[in-house]
């Protein structure tokens, strides 16, 4: 294999490897040889140093022993086998290793040098003669190691070389392969596939532009061309084959001599011979019928092989001459049958134009002949038919110059009333007979037919022999090759049919119109169960999907319809929907689940006494049905209402009652029969409450009601027995069964009247009570607004009984500002019924006048318990308040008085009795030391008591004003007082000044004098010690009042005591004289006059001023008192 | 009971009544010192040790106050109130000794924290007995509060 590799790759590899190997071998050998050659020099090189040493040693004249030693040192080198220093006489000077056998003397001493043997090398060295020790040195070394080393080295080198070579070989191989081998291989492969398998499709891949690349490209081109040609050739062959095999013609080719060279399948079929039977064996003569070849001589027997030259020659001659013709011939099949055929012969020439054969094509024309025959036959039939048809037949062709009638049958002429000549001559003559109105349609149909080569159809009127007839013209196009298209058609008179049709259409459209116009849904069903027709309303009524109808699915339809009904089962049982084949008319009402109601009516369709179908009609009567139902219902309701009403309901016309309900009998106290027909006036007294005549008044009301204005009024009726009763009457106009009537509702309101009267009386009573009550009565709403105030209340709050209550008057606005919060609180409490509204409030009228009002309030609830207002009863208790206050203060004062008195009187009593006891005890014991003192005490105490009692008496007297009040001149009184107290004044050297113009006061002069006197006395008493008292009597204006004052510049009064000093028996200084009632007395008097008294003092040592006011007129009212409580 | 004499302050505007009390007290065994003031101002001055009575050596804080209600200028109840609202001296026993037996006065007195309320009887024997009983009770039976700091 290696030696004879196949394939360039392998060859290349071999070459490269071989080369490498060769190189390697040469190299190795060379190397070995080289090295081998070097061996002696190497040995020498190796041994020389040793020799030198020894030589040197020798030269140096070393002792033998030294030499020996040197030689011994060779031990260290295992390579050295032996070393000998030999004297010229052959004795050993020194040897290594010791103990060697002396060398064999040699006959001839070898010259210096290195001598190699198989495994050793020996160095011979002679010492120079000049040397003291001439001789020879022999060193023998083994070369084994060196050789070994050499080998090793060689091996390593070899390996290296191998590696290098190997790599190089590989590299070479790779490169070669890439650049050369692969392309070549590819090329080879492609060529192989092209050549062997004929596959020209493969191409060389694009490559370098080097030669191989070029080769590849050229090769590709070559292949492409070949492939192309192959394909073309193949195609051609296929084409040829196709022609030959598929041709309908029998194709037979011969060579020049007439021998058949090809015989296609059609020929096989036609002649009955198989291709292989004839090809190369026979001539076409055998397929010819001899009799038929009239001018052609000779015929051929059925036996193959014999040349029938004349017949063939005849053909061939023609062919040669280039004459090609088709001749009718008679052929004979293999089985002997004859058949007519067409034959044509051509020559076959090669590229140079040389004749190399003949080609004959034959065709069986049996059918063709037959066809011709049948055509003739049909033509005859056609003619017969045409002439026997009741309709006219024609043929018209469309030519450039115009349409031409090519043929018209006899009947045509009969139908159109034209002669044949006329028609054929001029086609437009036909057109001429057409009614002008129908001509456009005719023309249009014409145009369409001609343009589209389509069916022509026209029906219209024409004038035929003076009559107007309806003609139907219809034709179909045909086009034969090479000829203009023509239309063959019929024309016939359809007048009768038309008339019938028209009548029918008329009827039909009438029917259809009726069908569609009716509001009922109609369905016609045939006896066989087919749906003949239905109208839109039917669909709508039943909402049937068209599909069911189109499918003639009667069962489905029935089901569909039944499903919508409210009681399908019942219907199903009763009616054979759509299957009814009876002769009866049926009628039914259908009720639906969704409330619709239909009426169903059906009637059989009878033709000649036979039921052929049935027509169903459905009508939606829902509205009517429900209308009727609701009417009935409302009638019923009305009736019920009418009868069961609590009021009398009567129907009347403009004069009498027409109808009445049960209650009417009760109210009028008369039976129904007595009421109906009577006028309401008969049930009334002569006159009404307002004096009008009943007849007149009633008439007016009735007329007004009839006119359309509802009447509502009170009336006095008379019962059947004559008793009168009050009634409430309402009249309303009604339309009852087309007539206008009045519906009268009469209610007996006697009781109500009585109640009203009672209420009226009660109201009167109430009103009287309210108006005559000394207390003011007001009504507030729950918001506190005044709804009503009795005259007394108005007087209280507005100051006048005739005043009008202000709209939206809030009760709280009538309360003084200071009491308003409390009033509001009370109102709230009353509304919530938490606390009763009983209070005394300071009221304030709009004019500013204030008074104390005692208010009692009470929440009012309506029938349902809902609060709707507050009833307020109020009275002016100012005076009473004042009196109560006065009484209270009097009581308080009395209490204080009693208390004070008891205390102050008790005090001296204790003193008296105490000291009396002491005296008794002392007297009994004989102690007299304090006798006088104690007795004095007793007496003084008694005096004190007396004084007190007197003062009290006087004070109590003040309760009664002795003198009637009068205008008092205060100036005069001041003067009198000064005179009265002249003594003490002078004594103290006091100065009393009286301010001029002291206004007059109104009161008891005596008492007023006492006031001034007391004050001045006090001023004198409380003067500053050591100073002459200065006393001023004067006045100043405070607001709208006059305040008189008595001023002193004495001791003054500590602020703490400025109030208490007016208290009874309160004395600032107990040591000073006085009963302590002076100021109390003064206050009493001033207050009785309706004034006030107070003291102002800056403090101790700063004097004091006593002020007192006296109202101009004596007022009965006490000064404003706050904090009134009951 | 300590050996020192107990100080009684009599607040009474009526000199005769004051004299009667003094004489009654003089009879009795317990060593006591009676001080007398005639009005409320002075009473407070004395109790609180201020103004003219600032000298506590001469005018020690009283161990007992006999207080009349009817006093000029400052009312007895007022005095009572002041004493009983004093931060330290409110513990001073105050016996209201007055002619009045009015329920209102009694109520008010106790309202102002009077320690006791005694009505002066008219009968002199009973008066003497009363004073005596008072003394025994308040100075012998009753444990007085420990002496407070004399400063007001």
Interface residues (C-beta under 8 A of the other chain):
Chain A: X899 X902 X903 X904 X906 X907 X908 X909 X910 X911 X913 X914 X915 X916 X917 X918 X937 X940 X941 X1054 X1056 X1057 X1060 X1066 X1067 X1068 X1069 X1070
Chain B: X13 X14 X16 X17 X19 X20 X23 X38 X39 X70 X72 X73 X74 X75 X98 X99 X100 X102 X120 X121 X122 X123 X124 X125 X127 X128
